[in-house]
């Protein structure tokens, strides 16, 4: 069947904050000039295509893909290849929502697969999410002869820029469209730039400077899972002051860390959560007392639900956990986006 296909380049991915000319590789998430400014581990993780996607329209009734990855490691202990190195397809429904349509797992460093087939006739828009925990070298879309493809750009809305840890990186989703930035993007109808770095969301000032390069509708900072109280005390204020100095009017939403789901019987974890949250709240209160505005705090309550069933290892969300996080975060972001468009925001914290 592949011999009858025409293969299409999909252009620059969506969900990437910087333009093509700033990038070393197409599917990197930080620009080339970040290489010597961020920790080496952060730079390496930024080469993962997490949260990036392509959007396009076609009248094809079957869709194929060829993609190449750089890292032969395809499966994590708690995460399948469909998520680490696979691809995930959503289609725009007649009701205007994005609905899952198909996915494919890799077969090696170079893979070819049918993503969807026997589709109802008609031209529609699709969104193709890219690997979460691997470096994507290239991807092309194969369509039957006589069909056409139009790449869809991001439009004129500013993105939400979401900076954080392995949870924002997408670990441990079951497929690439189930990361938190991907879910939020679908729910908000707006691109989300996912800057999650597994084990390395630690509020370095260099990251604040890089975030400030992006013209965002809202900045979300969700780093507590990678920071103890001492590190929060050391870094939160310099990070926030750096970001705010460059972007004085953009809302900043700080998210407290989700609770480990076994913290109810681990006093050490309860104490660590309380200490880091206390330091973050102190930083927020300091800035508010200095007259800061558009600074908001989302409490940890209910981020993973209340039944301890939302993670794979007490820390990293399953698809259920990501959906529950999205349920908490979506309305807060939706309110900030509307307020940012139509009226000045108050300095009140978002109720937790």
N, C-alpha and C positions, 0 to 999 in steps of 0.2 A: 504493500500500500504506500510505503514511503516514497516510492519512485514517482507517484502521481502528485506529490505534495510540492508546494512552493514554500520556501523557508524565508521568514521575515525577521529582520532585526527590529527590536522593540524600542530602540533609542535609550535615552537617559531614564533611570528609574525615578519613580515618585517616592516621597518619604525621606529623601536625602536633603539635608539642609543647604548644602553648598552647590554652586553651579559646576558644570562639567570642567571648566577651565581651572577650577581650584583643586581638582581631584588628581591623585596619582593613578588610581584605578576607578573604573566606572562604578563598581559596587562597594567601594569603601564608604564609611559613614563619617569620617573626619577628613578634613582637607589635607593636602600634602604639607602645608606649612605647620600642621600640628605635630608632625613626626618628632621633632626635637623639643617640643614644649610639654608633652604629656609623658607620663610614665610608660616605659616600654611595653608593659602588659596591656595598658589601655590602647596604645597604638595597634598592637596585634589584634586585640578584640574588635577594634573599630573596623577591621578589614572583613569582618563577618557581615553578611548582607541582611542581618536581622531587621525586620520591619519594613524593608524596601519592597516595592511592588511595581508592576507595570499595569497600566490600564489601557484598554483598546476596545474598538468596536469592530465587529465582523458579522457577516451573514453565513459563516461556515457552520455546518452541522456536525463537524468533528474537529477537535483541536489536538495537535501533537506538539511536543516540545523536545528540543535537544538542549542539554545544559552540561556545563563542565565546571567542576569544583577543583580546588587546589589541594585540599587536605584529605588524605585517604581515610582518616578517622570519621566514621559516619554515624556511629551509635554511641550515646552516652548510657551510663548505667540505668538512668531513669527517664530516658527520652529516645523515642524511635527515630529511624532514619527519615520517616515522612516529615519530621519537624526539623531535625538537625540539618539535613541536606536535601530535603524534598521540595516540592512546589505545590501550591494550593490555589485552586481556582474558585472564584465567586462570580456570579452573574447578577446583573441588575434585573429585578423582577418587574412585571408590569405595574406593581404597586410602588415602585421606586426604591425598594430595599435591596441590599446586597444579600444574596442567598448562596449557600455553598453549592458548587456544581461538580467538583471533581478534584482529585489530587494524585500525585505520583511520587514514588520513592526512587532513589537512585539505584543504579546497578553497578556503578563504579565511578571512577573519576570523570568519565564521559558517559552520559546516559541519554536514552531516547525513549519516550513513553507517550501513550495516548492519555491525554488528561481528561477528555470528555468525548463522547461519541453518541450517535443516534439522537442528536438534539432536535428539538422542535424547530421547524423552519422559521426564519425571521432574523432580522438584524438586531443585535443587542450588544450592550456594553459588558465587558468582563474586567475583573481585577485578578491579577496573578501574583500571589505572594511568594517571596524568594526564601532561600534557606536561612534558618535562624542561627546556626552554629557552624558555619563553614564559610570559606572564601569562595564566592562565585566568580568564575573567570568569564563565563559567557553564557547567554541563553538566546535561543531563537525559537520562533513559533512556526509550526508547520500547518498549512491550510490546504485543502483540496484545490486543484486548479479551477479557475473560474470564480473563486470567491475573493473577497477583498478584505483589507485590514486598514484601520485608521487608528493611529496612536493618539491617546487622549492625555492632554497635559493637565496640570493642577488647577488651572483657573486662577482667579484673582484673589482668593482668600488667603490670609496669612495662616501659617500652620501653627499647631500646638507643638511645642518643643518639650519633650519628656526625657529628663536625664535621671539615670538611676543605676540599678544593680543587675544581677542575673535575672531577677524577676522581670525587669523591663526588657532585658535581653531576650526573654521568651522561654526561659527554662522553668518548668518542664512541660511545655505544651505538647500536644500529640501531633499537631500539624502546624504549618507556618502561619496560617490565618487565625490561629487562636492565641497569639501573643497579645498582651494588654494593649500596646499601641495599635495593633491591627483592629482589635475589637472597638477601641475608642474611635478610630478613624471611621469605621462603618457607622457607628451610632451617631457621631457628631456630624457626619457628612463633610469632613474636613481632613486634610492631610495631617498626620501626626509624625513628627520626626522623632524616631525612637533611638535615643542615645543611652542604651543600657549596656553596661560593661560588666560581665560576670565576675563577681568577687572584687570589683574595682570601681565601684561608684563611691568615691571618697571625698568629694568636694574640694579637689585641688583648685587653687586660684586660676591656674591655666585653663581649666574646664569652664570656669565662669567667663573668662575672657573669650573663649571660643563660642560659648552659647550666645554671648552678647553680639557676636558677629551676625547672628541670625535675626531677622525681623520677624518676631513671633507675635501671635495673638495672645498667648499665655505661655509662661515658662512653668513647668512642673519639675520640682526637685524632690527626689524620692530615694535618698541615699542611706537612711538609717540602718537598713539590714547589713551594710558593710562597715558600719562605724560604731565604735564604743563611745562612752560618754566623754572620755578625754579627747578623742579625735573630733567629736562634735564641738566641744568647747574651744578647741584650737582653730577649727576651720570654718564653722558655719558663718560667723560674722564676716570674716574677710571675703568669703565666697559671695555672700549676699550683697555686701557693700560694693564689691567689684561689678557684679551684674547690674545692680541698681544704678551705679554711677554712669554706666554706658546706656542703660535703658530705663530712664527715670519714670516712664509712664506705663510700662507693660506690667500687667498683673503677674505676680509670682505666687504659685501655690506650692506650699511645702506639705509633704505627706509623711505622717508618722509611719514607722515600720509596722508591718503586719505582725501579729503575735505568733510565735511558734505555736503550733497546735497542741504540743504536749507541755507547754509552759505551765499549765494548771497543776502539774505535779513535779515541776522543775523550779524550785525557788531561785536557783542561779539565773535562769532565764528571765524569770519575773523581775528580778533585781536589775539585770542588764537592760531590759526593756524600759523600766521606769527611769533609770539613770540617763539613758541617751535621750529619751523623750523630754525629760526635765531640762536638759541642756539645750535642746532645740527650741523648746518653748521660751526659755530664758533669752535666747538669741532673738526670737521674734518679738518678745516684750521689750527688749532693749531698743530695737529698731522702731517699734511703734511709739515708744516713749520719746524717741528723737524726732518724731514727726513723720515717720515713713508711712506711706499709703500704698494701696494695692498689694499688700502683703497678707497672705491668707494661710491658714493652717487647717489641714484635714486630719482629724484624729484617727487613731488606729481602729477604733471600735467597729466591728463588723466587716472589716476589709475582706476576710475570708469566710464570712458567715459565723455562725455560733455553734456548729456541731462538730468541729474538728475534722471534717471530711474533705477539705478543699486542697490538700497538698499531697505530694508524693513522698515527702521525707520530713514532714513537720515544718518545712521552710518554703519550698518551691511549689507554686500552685500547679495543680492539674487544670484541665480545661474548666472544670467546675469552679476551681478557685479563681481563675482568671475572669470568668463570667461574674462571679460575686464581686471581685475588685472593680470591674467595670460598672456594676450596678451602683457602687458607692461613688466612684469618681465621675461618671458621666454627668449626673445632674449638677455637680459642683462646677465642672468645666463649662457646661452649657450656660449656667447662670453667669459665670465670669465672662464668657464670650459675648453674651447679650449685653451685659453691663458695660463692657469695654467698648462696644459699638455705639451705645446710646446715651450714657451718662457717666459721670465720674464715680469711681468705686469708693466706698468708705474704707476706713482702716480697720473695720471690724473683722475679726477672724471668722472663717466659715465655721458654723456650728458643727461640732463633732459628735 
